[in-house]
Amino acid sequence: MSRTIKVLLAEDQSMVREALAALLGLEPDIDVVAQVARGDEVLAAAREHDVDVALLDIEMPGRTGIEAAAEVHRALPGVRLVVLTTFGRPGYLRSAMEAGADAFLVKDAPAAQLAEAVRKVLAGERVIDPTLAAAALAEGANPLTDREREVLRAAADGSTNAELAATLHLSQGTVRNYLSTSIQKMAARNRAEAVRIAREKGWL
C-alpha cells in the first residue's frame, strides 16, 4: 500500500479552504494535515506537520502565495509546491516558477485534477495549466526591473515622490526616474495606470 501524501492547504477564504480540504480528503492517498489562512503562517505549519506538498493560494494576507512558496522552497526544499490562482495572470506563472513552484493551477480546476497534480509533483513532475502557460508565453517576460517593481509597488498607495524617497532610501530624482521608466514600459498615462496594468499582468 502506498503511503499517504501529507498536504498543507493555505487559503484565506475559509469556505474555499474547507471545500478544497473536504474534496481532497475524499482521495484515499491524500491527507490534509494542516490548514492556514495567511501566507506568513505557511512555513511554520509546513515544518510542524512535516508536509509533502503545500497548496498555496496567491492572494493571502501576511504574504502572497508566491512569496510563501519562495520561503518554503529555501527552507524546506523537499516540500513540493502547488500554487493556485483565481486570476489567470501570465506574470504570476513566471513569478511562481521562479519562486520554486512545481505546479500552477487555476483554483476552479476539478478536484480530481488537483489531486492528480499533488501526486504528480510528489513524483517529480511539473504541472502547469495549459491555458496559463500559453498566455505566459504570448505575454513575454516582465519588463520591469526589481527596483522598478519595488518603486511602483510602493507608489500604489498614492505616496508622493518625497514620501517614496524617504521610505525606499532613494533620492527624489531617482524615484522620479524609476516611475517614469515604469510608466513608459507599461505604455501608461500615469503611475496609477502603470500600477493597474502591471498588476493585471501579474508583474508586481
Biotite code that builds the C-alpha atoms (Angstrom):
import biotite.structure as struc

atoms = struc.array([
    struc.Atom([0.000, 0.000, 0.000], chain_id="A", res_id=1, res_name="MET", atom_name="CA", element="C"),
    struc.Atom([1.379, 3.435, -0.962], chain_id="A", res_id=2, res_name="SER", atom_name="CA", element="C"),
    struc.Atom([1.932, 5.951, 1.813], chain_id="A", res_id=3, res_name="ARG", atom_name="CA", element="C"),
    struc.Atom([-0.448, 8.843, 2.438], chain_id="A", res_id=4, res_name="THR", atom_name="CA", element="C"),
    struc.Atom([0.558, 12.215, 0.988], chain_id="A", res_id=5, res_name="ILE", atom_name="CA", element="C"),
    struc.Atom([0.537, 14.883, 3.704], chain_id="A", res_id=6, res_name="LYS", atom_name="CA", element="C"),
    struc.Atom([-0.827, 18.164, 2.350], chain_id="A", res_id=7, res_name="VAL", atom_name="CA", element="C"),
    struc.Atom([-0.837, 21.722, 3.701], chain_id="A", res_id=8, res_name="LEU", atom_name="CA", element="C"),
    struc.Atom([-3.599, 23.975, 2.400], chain_id="A", res_id=9, res_name="LEU", atom_name="CA", element="C"),
    struc.Atom([-3.086, 27.757, 2.508], chain_id="A", res_id=10, res_name="ALA", atom_name="CA", element="C"),
    struc.Atom([-6.153, 29.795, 1.512], chain_id="A", res_id=11, res_name="GLU", atom_name="CA", element="C"),
    struc.Atom([-7.555, 32.889, 3.223], chain_id="A", res_id=12, res_name="ASP", atom_name="CA", element="C"),
    struc.Atom([-11.209, 32.302, 2.294], chain_id="A", res_id=13, res_name="GLN", atom_name="CA", element="C"),
    struc.Atom([-12.443, 29.776, 4.836], chain_id="A", res_id=14, res_name="SER", atom_name="CA", element="C"),
    struc.Atom([-15.306, 28.405, 2.711], chain_id="A", res_id=15, res_name="MET", atom_name="CA", element="C"),
    struc.Atom([-12.997, 27.768, -0.244], chain_id="A", res_id=16, res_name="VAL", atom_name="CA", element="C"),
    struc.Atom([-10.324, 26.272, 2.013], chain_id="A", res_id=17, res_name="ARG", atom_name="CA", element="C"),
    struc.Atom([-12.754, 23.929, 3.739], chain_id="A", res_id=18, res_name="GLU", atom_name="CA", element="C"),
    struc.Atom([-14.282, 22.865, 0.423], chain_id="A", res_id=19, res_name="ALA", atom_name="CA", element="C"),
    struc.Atom([-10.863, 22.079, -1.045], chain_id="A", res_id=20, res_name="LEU", atom_name="CA", element="C"),
    struc.Atom([-9.870, 20.195, 2.108], chain_id="A", res_id=21, res_name="ALA", atom_name="CA", element="C"),
    struc.Atom([-13.076, 18.155, 2.014], chain_id="A", res_id=22, res_name="ALA", atom_name="CA", element="C"),
    struc.Atom([-12.659, 17.276, -1.669], chain_id="A", res_id=23, res_name="LEU", atom_name="CA", element="C"),
    struc.Atom([-9.003, 16.307, -1.282], chain_id="A", res_id=24, res_name="LEU", atom_name="CA", element="C"),
    struc.Atom([-9.885, 14.361, 1.856], chain_id="A", res_id=25, res_name="GLY", atom_name="CA", element="C"),
    struc.Atom([-12.031, 12.034, -0.270], chain_id="A", res_id=26, res_name="LEU", atom_name="CA", element="C"),
    struc.Atom([-8.883, 10.820, -2.022], chain_id="A", res_id=27, res_name="GLU", atom_name="CA", element="C"),
    struc.Atom([-7.627, 7.620, -0.353], chain_id="A", res_id=28, res_name="PRO", atom_name="CA", element="C"),
    struc.Atom([-3.957, 8.579, -0.573], chain_id="A", res_id=29, res_name="ASP", atom_name="CA", element="C"),
    struc.Atom([-4.175, 12.279, 0.409], chain_id="A", res_id=30, res_name="ILE", atom_name="CA", element="C"),
    struc.Atom([-4.462, 13.676, 3.929], chain_id="A", res_id=31, res_name="ASP", atom_name="CA", element="C"),
    struc.Atom([-4.854, 17.433, 4.510], chain_id="A", res_id=32, res_name="VAL", atom_name="CA", element="C"),
    struc.Atom([-2.854, 17.653, 7.762], chain_id="A", res_id=33, res_name="VAL", atom_name="CA", element="C"),
    struc.Atom([-2.722, 21.449, 8.081], chain_id="A", res_id=34, res_name="ALA", atom_name="CA", element="C"),
    struc.Atom([-4.735, 24.498, 7.023], chain_id="A", res_id=35, res_name="GLN", atom_name="CA", element="C"),
    struc.Atom([-3.691, 28.145, 7.309], chain_id="A", res_id=36, res_name="VAL", atom_name="CA", element="C"),
    struc.Atom([-5.352, 31.411, 6.240], chain_id="A", res_id=37, res_name="ALA", atom_name="CA", element="C"),
    struc.Atom([-2.219, 33.571, 5.970], chain_id="A", res_id=38, res_name="ARG", atom_name="CA", element="C"),
    struc.Atom([0.879, 33.436, 3.825], chain_id="A", res_id=39, res_name="GLY", atom_name="CA", element="C"),
    struc.Atom([3.166, 34.203, 6.763], chain_id="A", res_id=40, res_name="ASP", atom_name="CA", element="C"),
    struc.Atom([1.925, 31.069, 8.582], chain_id="A", res_id=41, res_name="GLU", atom_name="CA", element="C"),
    struc.Atom([2.848, 28.648, 5.798], chain_id="A", res_id=42, res_name="VAL", atom_name="CA", element="C"),
    struc.Atom([6.475, 27.866, 6.653], chain_id="A", res_id=43, res_name="LEU", atom_name="CA", element="C"),
    struc.Atom([5.840, 27.184, 10.350], chain_id="A", res_id=44, res_name="ALA", atom_name="CA", element="C"),
    struc.Atom([2.885, 24.909, 9.528], chain_id="A", res_id=45, res_name="ALA", atom_name="CA", element="C"),
    struc.Atom([4.872, 23.057, 6.849], chain_id="A", res_id=46, res_name="ALA", atom_name="CA", element="C"),
    struc.Atom([7.651, 22.429, 9.376], chain_id="A", res_id=47, res_name="ARG", atom_name="CA", element="C"),
    struc.Atom([5.337, 21.437, 12.235], chain_id="A", res_id=48, res_name="GLU", atom_name="CA", element="C"),
    struc.Atom([3.335, 18.919, 10.203], chain_id="A", res_id=49, res_name="HIS", atom_name="CA", element="C"),
    struc.Atom([6.221, 17.622, 8.073], chain_id="A", res_id=50, res_name="ASP", atom_name="CA", element="C"),
    struc.Atom([4.169, 18.030, 4.903], chain_id="A", res_id=51, res_name="VAL", atom_name="CA", element="C"),
    struc.Atom([4.931, 16.567, 1.481], chain_id="A", res_id=52, res_name="ASP", atom_name="CA", element="C"),
    struc.Atom([3.003, 19.090, -0.610], chain_id="A", res_id=53, res_name="VAL", atom_name="CA", element="C"),
    struc.Atom([1.852, 22.663, 0.056], chain_id="A", res_id=54, res_name="ALA", atom_name="CA", element="C"),
    struc.Atom([-1.123, 24.086, -1.864], chain_id="A", res_id=55, res_name="LEU", atom_name="CA", element="C"),
    struc.Atom([-0.849, 27.867, -1.846], chain_id="A", res_id=56, res_name="LEU", atom_name="CA", element="C"),
    struc.Atom([-3.391, 30.455, -2.931], chain_id="A", res_id=57, res_name="ASP", atom_name="CA", element="C"),
    struc.Atom([-1.727, 33.552, -4.419], chain_id="A", res_id=58, res_name="ILE", atom_name="CA", element="C"),
    struc.Atom([-3.845, 36.257, -2.783], chain_id="A", res_id=59, res_name="GLU", atom_name="CA", element="C"),
    struc.Atom([-3.368, 35.971, 1.006], chain_id="A", res_id=60, res_name="MET", atom_name="CA", element="C"),
    struc.Atom([-2.740, 38.409, 3.854], chain_id="A", res_id=61, res_name="PRO", atom_name="CA", element="C"),
    struc.Atom([0.679, 38.467, 5.503], chain_id="A", res_id=62, res_name="GLY", atom_name="CA", element="C"),
    struc.Atom([2.480, 37.115, 2.467], chain_id="A", res_id=63, res_name="ARG", atom_name="CA", element="C"),
    struc.Atom([1.418, 36.156, -1.057], chain_id="A", res_id=64, res_name="THR", atom_name="CA", element="C"),
    struc.Atom([1.383, 32.524, -2.089], chain_id="A", res_id=65, res_name="GLY", atom_name="CA", element="C"),
    struc.Atom([4.361, 33.221, -4.351], chain_id="A", res_id=66, res_name="ILE", atom_name="CA", element="C"),
    struc.Atom([6.355, 34.789, -1.501], chain_id="A", res_id=67, res_name="GLU", atom_name="CA", element="C"),
    struc.Atom([5.394, 31.885, 0.771], chain_id="A", res_id=68, res_name="ALA", atom_name="CA", element="C"),
    struc.Atom([6.450, 29.416, -1.937], chain_id="A", res_id=69, res_name="ALA", atom_name="CA", element="C"),
    struc.Atom([9.879, 31.048, -2.184], chain_id="A", res_id=70, res_name="ALA", atom_name="CA", element="C"),
    struc.Atom([10.263, 30.942, 1.604], chain_id="A", res_id=71, res_name="GLU", atom_name="CA", element="C"),
    struc.Atom([9.332, 27.249, 1.844], chain_id="A", res_id=72, res_name="VAL", atom_name="CA", element="C"),
    struc.Atom([11.486, 26.392, -1.178], chain_id="A", res_id=73, res_name="HIS", atom_name="CA", element="C"),
    struc.Atom([14.546, 27.910, 0.523], chain_id="A", res_id=74, res_name="ARG", atom_name="CA", element="C"),
    struc.Atom([13.922, 26.427, 3.966], chain_id="A", res_id=75, res_name="ALA", atom_name="CA", element="C"),
    struc.Atom([12.344, 23.062, 3.066], chain_id="A", res_id=76, res_name="LEU", atom_name="CA", element="C"),
    struc.Atom([13.462, 22.160, -0.460], chain_id="A", res_id=77, res_name="PRO", atom_name="CA", element="C"),
    struc.Atom([11.893, 18.702, -0.192], chain_id="A", res_id=78, res_name="GLY", atom_name="CA", element="C"),
    struc.Atom([8.354, 20.115, 0.053], chain_id="A", res_id=79, res_name="VAL", atom_name="CA", element="C"),
    struc.Atom([6.556, 20.226, -3.301], chain_id="A", res_id=80, res_name="ARG", atom_name="CA", element="C"),
    struc.Atom([4.723, 23.471, -4.043], chain_id="A", res_id=81, res_name="LEU", atom_name="CA", element="C"),
    struc.Atom([1.423, 23.863, -5.889], chain_id="A", res_id=82, res_name="VAL", atom_name="CA", element="C"),
    struc.Atom([0.312, 27.468, -6.487], chain_id="A", res_id=83, res_name="VAL", atom_name="CA", element="C"),
    struc.Atom([-3.410, 28.055, -7.011], chain_id="A", res_id=84, res_name="LEU", atom_name="CA", element="C"),
    struc.Atom([-4.864, 31.201, -8.528], chain_id="A", res_id=85, res_name="THR", atom_name="CA", element="C"),
    struc.Atom([-8.262, 32.685, -9.219], chain_id="A", res_id=86, res_name="THR", atom_name="CA", element="C"),
    struc.Atom([-6.600, 35.142, -11.564], chain_id="A", res_id=87, res_name="PHE", atom_name="CA", element="C"),
    struc.Atom([-5.095, 33.741, -14.740], chain_id="A", res_id=88, res_name="GLY", atom_name="CA", element="C"),
    struc.Atom([-2.432, 36.444, -14.958], chain_id="A", res_id=89, res_name="ARG", atom_name="CA", element="C"),
    struc.Atom([0.523, 35.336, -17.087], chain_id="A", res_id=90, res_name="PRO", atom_name="CA", element="C"),
    struc.Atom([3.107, 37.158, -14.955], chain_id="A", res_id=91, res_name="GLY", atom_name="CA", element="C"),
    struc.Atom([2.030, 35.163, -11.922], chain_id="A", res_id=92, res_name="TYR", atom_name="CA", element="C"),
    struc.Atom([3.047, 31.918, -13.619], chain_id="A", res_id=93, res_name="LEU", atom_name="CA", element="C"),
    struc.Atom([6.570, 33.134, -14.311], chain_id="A", res_id=94, res_name="ARG", atom_name="CA", element="C"),
    struc.Atom([6.900, 34.511, -10.766], chain_id="A", res_id=95, res_name="SER", atom_name="CA", element="C"),
    struc.Atom([5.634, 31.251, -9.256], chain_id="A", res_id=96, res_name="ALA", atom_name="CA", element="C"),
    struc.Atom([8.100, 29.155, -11.249], chain_id="A", res_id=97, res_name="MET", atom_name="CA", element="C"),
    struc.Atom([10.965, 31.467, -10.252], chain_id="A", res_id=98, res_name="GLU", atom_name="CA", element="C"),
    struc.Atom([9.880, 31.047, -6.615], chain_id="A", res_id=99, res_name="ALA", atom_name="CA", element="C"),
    struc.Atom([10.273, 27.265, -6.898], chain_id="A", res_id=100, res_name="GLY", atom_name="CA", element="C"),
    struc.Atom([6.679, 26.179, -7.547], chain_id="A", res_id=101, res_name="ALA", atom_name="CA", element="C"),
    struc.Atom([6.212, 22.705, -9.020], chain_id="A", res_id=102, res_name="ASP", atom_name="CA", element="C"),
    struc.Atom([2.662, 23.313, -10.244], chain_id="A", res_id=103, res_name="ALA", atom_name="CA", element="C"),
    struc.Atom([0.477, 26.265, -11.171], chain_id="A", res_id=104, res_name="PHE", atom_name="CA", element="C"),
    struc.Atom([-3.267, 25.734, -11.492], chain_id="A", res_id=105, res_name="LEU", atom_name="CA", element="C"),
    struc.Atom([-6.449, 27.767, -11.537], chain_id="A", res_id=106, res_name="VAL", atom_name="CA", element="C"),
    struc.Atom([-8.429, 27.330, -8.344], chain_id="A", res_id=107, res_name="LYS", atom_name="CA", element="C"),
    struc.Atom([-11.636, 26.206, -10.057], chain_id="A", res_id=108, res_name="ASP", atom_name="CA", element="C"),
    struc.Atom([-9.941, 23.195, -11.666], chain_id="A", res_id=109, res_name="ALA", atom_name="CA", element="C"),
    struc.Atom([-11.796, 19.911, -10.951], chain_id="A", res_id=110, res_name="PRO", atom_name="CA", element="C"),
    struc.Atom([-10.878, 18.282, -7.632], chain_id="A", res_id=111, res_name="ALA", atom_name="CA", element="C"),
    struc.Atom([-9.656, 15.155, -9.440], chain_id="A", res_id=112, res_name="ALA", atom_name="CA", element="C"),
    struc.Atom([-7.234, 17.300, -11.468], chain_id="A", res_id=113, res_name="GLN", atom_name="CA", element="C"),
    struc.Atom([-5.923, 18.944, -8.306], chain_id="A", res_id=114, res_name="LEU", atom_name="CA", element="C"),
    struc.Atom([-5.447, 15.564, -6.606], chain_id="A", res_id=115, res_name="ALA", atom_name="CA", element="C"),
    struc.Atom([-3.616, 14.272, -9.662], chain_id="A", res_id=116, res_name="GLU", atom_name="CA", element="C"),
    struc.Atom([-1.375, 17.350, -9.619], chain_id="A", res_id=117, res_name="ALA", atom_name="CA", element="C"),
    struc.Atom([-0.485, 16.594, -5.977], chain_id="A", res_id=118, res_name="VAL", atom_name="CA", element="C"),
    struc.Atom([0.531, 13.055, -6.944], chain_id="A", res_id=119, res_name="ARG", atom_name="CA", element="C"),
    struc.Atom([2.492, 14.216, -9.993], chain_id="A", res_id=120, res_name="LYS", atom_name="CA", element="C"),
    struc.Atom([4.554, 16.862, -8.191], chain_id="A", res_id=121, res_name="VAL", atom_name="CA", element="C"),
    struc.Atom([5.423, 14.356, -5.487], chain_id="A", res_id=122, res_name="LEU", atom_name="CA", element="C"),
    struc.Atom([6.702, 12.078, -8.263], chain_id="A", res_id=123, res_name="ALA", atom_name="CA", element="C"),
    struc.Atom([8.921, 14.908, -9.504], chain_id="A", res_id=124, res_name="GLY", atom_name="CA", element="C"),
    struc.Atom([6.749, 16.135, -12.366], chain_id="A", res_id=125, res_name="GLU", atom_name="CA", element="C"),
    struc.Atom([5.802, 19.745, -13.115], chain_id="A", res_id=126, res_name="ARG", atom_name="CA", element="C"),
    struc.Atom([2.130, 20.564, -13.706], chain_id="A", res_id=127, res_name="VAL", atom_name="CA", element="C"),
    struc.Atom([1.061, 23.822, -15.356], chain_id="A", res_id=128, res_name="ILE", atom_name="CA", element="C"),
    struc.Atom([-2.393, 24.861, -16.517], chain_id="A", res_id=129, res_name="ASP", atom_name="CA", element="C"),
    struc.Atom([-2.017, 24.780, -20.333], chain_id="A", res_id=130, res_name="PRO", atom_name="CA", element="C"),
    struc.Atom([-4.100, 27.924, -20.935], chain_id="A", res_id=131, res_name="THR", atom_name="CA", element="C"),
    struc.Atom([-1.977, 29.908, -18.483], chain_id="A", res_id=132, res_name="LEU", atom_name="CA", element="C"),
    struc.Atom([1.225, 28.512, -19.979], chain_id="A", res_id=133, res_name="ALA", atom_name="CA", element="C"),
    struc.Atom([0.189, 29.664, -23.464], chain_id="A", res_id=134, res_name="ALA", atom_name="CA", element="C"),
    struc.Atom([-0.784, 33.108, -22.170], chain_id="A", res_id=135, res_name="ALA", atom_name="CA", element="C"),
    struc.Atom([2.535, 33.488, -20.332], chain_id="A", res_id=136, res_name="ALA", atom_name="CA", element="C"),
    struc.Atom([4.490, 32.627, -23.475], chain_id="A", res_id=137, res_name="LEU", atom_name="CA", element="C"),
    struc.Atom([2.454, 35.116, -25.502], chain_id="A", res_id=138, res_name="ALA", atom_name="CA", element="C"),
    struc.Atom([2.901, 37.857, -22.899], chain_id="A", res_id=139, res_name="GLU", atom_name="CA", element="C"),
    struc.Atom([6.655, 37.522, -22.631], chain_id="A", res_id=140, res_name="GLY", atom_name="CA", element="C"),
    struc.Atom([8.913, 38.343, -19.704], chain_id="A", res_id=141, res_name="ALA", atom_name="CA", element="C"),
    struc.Atom([8.268, 41.019, -17.105], chain_id="A", res_id=142, res_name="ASN", atom_name="CA", element="C"),
    struc.Atom([9.887, 44.188, -18.499], chain_id="A", res_id=143, res_name="PRO", atom_name="CA", element="C"),
    struc.Atom([10.202, 45.818, -15.077], chain_id="A", res_id=144, res_name="LEU", atom_name="CA", element="C"),
    struc.Atom([13.455, 45.525, -13.137], chain_id="A", res_id=145, res_name="THR", atom_name="CA", element="C"),
    struc.Atom([13.353, 44.514, -9.451], chain_id="A", res_id=146, res_name="ASP", atom_name="CA", element="C"),
    struc.Atom([13.903, 48.127, -8.370], chain_id="A", res_id=147, res_name="ARG", atom_name="CA", element="C"),
    struc.Atom([11.242, 49.454, -10.761], chain_id="A", res_id=148, res_name="GLU", atom_name="CA", element="C"),
    struc.Atom([8.801, 46.901, -9.335], chain_id="A", res_id=149, res_name="ARG", atom_name="CA", element="C"),
    struc.Atom([9.698, 47.933, -5.801], chain_id="A", res_id=150, res_name="GLU", atom_name="CA", element="C"),
    struc.Atom([9.130, 51.648, -6.500], chain_id="A", res_id=151, res_name="VAL", atom_name="CA", element="C"),
    struc.Atom([5.922, 51.067, -8.472], chain_id="A", res_id=152, res_name="LEU", atom_name="CA", element="C"),
    struc.Atom([4.542, 48.780, -5.756], chain_id="A", res_id=153, res_name="ARG", atom_name="CA", element="C"),
    struc.Atom([5.326, 51.400, -3.102], chain_id="A", res_id=154, res_name="ALA", atom_name="CA", element="C"),
    struc.Atom([3.654, 54.085, -5.217], chain_id="A", res_id=155, res_name="ALA", atom_name="CA", element="C"),
    struc.Atom([0.389, 52.137, -5.382], chain_id="A", res_id=156, res_name="ALA", atom_name="CA", element="C"),
    struc.Atom([-0.954, 53.801, -2.225], chain_id="A", res_id=157, res_name="ASP", atom_name="CA", element="C"),
    struc.Atom([-0.615, 57.270, -3.729], chain_id="A", res_id=158, res_name="GLY", atom_name="CA", element="C"),
    struc.Atom([2.539, 58.296, -1.859], chain_id="A", res_id=159, res_name="SER", atom_name="CA", element="C"),
    struc.Atom([4.318, 61.393, -3.127], chain_id="A", res_id=160, res_name="THR", atom_name="CA", element="C"),
    struc.Atom([7.813, 61.193, -4.610], chain_id="A", res_id=161, res_name="ASN", atom_name="CA", element="C"),
    struc.Atom([9.202, 62.701, -1.399], chain_id="A", res_id=162, res_name="ALA", atom_name="CA", element="C"),
    struc.Atom([7.441, 60.040, 0.699], chain_id="A", res_id=163, res_name="GLU", atom_name="CA", element="C"),
    struc.Atom([8.635, 57.255, -1.604], chain_id="A", res_id=164, res_name="LEU", atom_name="CA", element="C"),
    struc.Atom([12.192, 58.581, -1.476], chain_id="A", res_id=165, res_name="ALA", atom_name="CA", element="C"),
    struc.Atom([12.142, 58.568, 2.339], chain_id="A", res_id=166, res_name="ALA", atom_name="CA", element="C"),
    struc.Atom([10.585, 55.093, 2.541], chain_id="A", res_id=167, res_name="THR", atom_name="CA", element="C"),
    struc.Atom([12.899, 53.497, -0.031], chain_id="A", res_id=168, res_name="LEU", atom_name="CA", element="C"),
    struc.Atom([16.042, 55.451, 0.937], chain_id="A", res_id=169, res_name="HIS", atom_name="CA", element="C"),
    struc.Atom([16.441, 56.887, -2.543], chain_id="A", res_id=170, res_name="LEU", atom_name="CA", element="C"),
    struc.Atom([16.696, 60.428, -3.861], chain_id="A", res_id=171, res_name="SER", atom_name="CA", element="C"),
    struc.Atom([13.533, 62.032, -5.240], chain_id="A", res_id=172, res_name="GLN", atom_name="CA", element="C"),
    struc.Atom([15.196, 62.255, -8.660], chain_id="A", res_id=173, res_name="GLY", atom_name="CA", element="C"),
    struc.Atom([15.893, 58.512, -8.647], chain_id="A", res_id=174, res_name="THR", atom_name="CA", element="C"),
    struc.Atom([12.302, 57.757, -7.638], chain_id="A", res_id=175, res_name="VAL", atom_name="CA", element="C"),
    struc.Atom([11.052, 60.028, -10.429], chain_id="A", res_id=176, res_name="ARG", atom_name="CA", element="C"),
    struc.Atom([13.292, 58.241, -12.962], chain_id="A", res_id=177, res_name="ASN", atom_name="CA", element="C"),
    struc.Atom([12.115, 54.771, -11.904], chain_id="A", res_id=178, res_name="TYR", atom_name="CA", element="C"),
    struc.Atom([8.465, 55.816, -12.060], chain_id="A", res_id=179, res_name="LEU", atom_name="CA", element="C"),
    struc.Atom([8.919, 57.499, -15.431], chain_id="A", res_id=180, res_name="SER", atom_name="CA", element="C"),
    struc.Atom([10.590, 54.396, -16.889], chain_id="A", res_id=181, res_name="THR", atom_name="CA", element="C"),
    struc.Atom([7.884, 52.128, -15.443], chain_id="A", res_id=182, res_name="SER", atom_name="CA", element="C"),
    struc.Atom([5.113, 54.311, -16.901], chain_id="A", res_id=183, res_name="ILE", atom_name="CA", element="C"),
    struc.Atom([6.802, 54.153, -20.316], chain_id="A", res_id=184, res_name="GLN", atom_name="CA", element="C"),
    struc.Atom([7.251, 50.372, -20.150], chain_id="A", res_id=185, res_name="LYS", atom_name="CA", element="C"),
    struc.Atom([3.581, 49.906, -19.238], chain_id="A", res_id=186, res_name="MET", atom_name="CA", element="C"),
    struc.Atom([2.528, 52.328, -22.007], chain_id="A", res_id=187, res_name="ALA", atom_name="CA", element="C"),
    struc.Atom([0.546, 54.107, -19.296], chain_id="A", res_id=188, res_name="ALA", atom_name="CA", element="C"),
    struc.Atom([-0.510, 57.724, -18.909], chain_id="A", res_id=189, res_name="ARG", atom_name="CA", element="C"),
    struc.Atom([0.395, 57.984, -15.234], chain_id="A", res_id=190, res_name="ASN", atom_name="CA", element="C"),
    struc.Atom([1.674, 55.990, -12.274], chain_id="A", res_id=191, res_name="ARG", atom_name="CA", element="C"),
    struc.Atom([-1.790, 54.830, -11.179], chain_id="A", res_id=192, res_name="ALA", atom_name="CA", element="C"),
    struc.Atom([-2.441, 53.354, -14.611], chain_id="A", res_id=193, res_name="GLU", atom_name="CA", element="C"),
    struc.Atom([1.043, 51.805, -14.651], chain_id="A", res_id=194, res_name="ALA", atom_name="CA", element="C"),
    struc.Atom([0.301, 50.106, -11.308], chain_id="A", res_id=195, res_name="VAL", atom_name="CA", element="C"),
    struc.Atom([-3.051, 48.819, -12.602], chain_id="A", res_id=196, res_name="ARG", atom_name="CA", element="C"),
    struc.Atom([-1.562, 47.419, -15.827], chain_id="A", res_id=197, res_name="ILE", atom_name="CA", element="C"),
    struc.Atom([1.390, 45.797, -14.051], chain_id="A", res_id=198, res_name="ALA", atom_name="CA", element="C"),
    struc.Atom([-0.969, 44.181, -11.507], chain_id="A", res_id=199, res_name="ARG", atom_name="CA", element="C"),
    struc.Atom([-3.313, 42.893, -14.198], chain_id="A", res_id=200, res_name="GLU", atom_name="CA", element="C"),
    struc.Atom([-0.393, 41.202, -15.912], chain_id="A", res_id=201, res_name="LYS", atom_name="CA", element="C"),
    struc.Atom([0.902, 39.774, -12.625], chain_id="A", res_id=202, res_name="GLY", atom_name="CA", element="C"),
    struc.Atom([4.131, 41.758, -12.895], chain_id="A", res_id=203, res_name="TRP", atom_name="CA", element="C"),
    struc.Atom([4.064, 43.472, -9.488], chain_id="A", res_id=204, res_name="LEU", atom_name="CA", element="C"),
])
